[in-house]
Amino acid sequence: SVNGHSLVNYCEVLLMFLHHHSETIVGAVASFIQCVKKLLLYTLQQNTRGFNALVRVYHEISKNKSFRKYTPYMVADYISAAQADPANVEIKVALLPGVYALLDLCNEHEFSLLHATLDKPGKELFQSLYDDYRHRHKFIGK
């Protein structure tokens, strides 16, 4: 199982790749996104305290416009994980700054794609997330 310390180490590896090999990652983005998704799931399922490292990964991804078309999938992963484990509110809230950073990278096309891929409960959760993003993050200041 992944503990908080291990999660931080895994995230540091992902951050190193983002910093030094971003072109390579964009070429293997599906594998990279799966790694990020696995770390998200471990964070929520294991109640892991290393969530700040995952937030840093999301922030770093948001700085690279090459990831724009993939951000809806990462946000959808967060929404699916949040739906699967409704009890873990503290960590889900702690991850929001990273999710908001991913939303910063999205334009209307990505928002439409995200909305189209979600089921009804997912769309409702996304709408709540998006409203919170617009009111607390986007306009008040990042």
C-alpha positions, 0 to 999 in steps of 0.5 A, a space after each residue: 500500500 502507498 503511505 503519505 511518504 511513498 505518495 510524496 516520492 511518487 509525486 516527486 518523480 512525476 514532477 521531475 518528469 514534468 520539469 525535465 522531460 515534458 515533451 516525452 510525457 506529452 508523447 506518452 500522456 495516457 500512461 502519465 495520466 494513468 499514473 496520476 489517476 492511480 495516485 489520486 485513487 490511493 490518496 482517497 482510498 488510503 486516506 493518505 496525507 501526502 495529498 499536497 504533493 499531488 496538488 503540486 503535480 496538478 499545478 505543474 500540469 496546469 503550466 503546460 498548455 500541451 496538457 490542455 486537451 487531457 485535463 478534462 480526463 483528469 478532472 473526470 478522474 477526480 469527480 469519479 473518485 469523489 463520487 466513489 468515496 463520498 466520506 473522504 471530504 477532508 482530502 477531496 477539499 484539500 485536493 481542490 486547489 490542484 483541480 482548480 489549477 487543471 480547470 484554469 487550463 481548460 477552455 470552453 471546448 474542454 468544459 464541453 467535453 468534460 460535461 459530455 463524458 460525465 453521467 448525471 451524478 457526475 454532471 451535478 458534482 461537476 456543476 457544483 465544483 465549477 460553480 465553486 471554482 468560478 466563485 472562490 478561485 477564478 474571480 477572487 484570485 488564485 
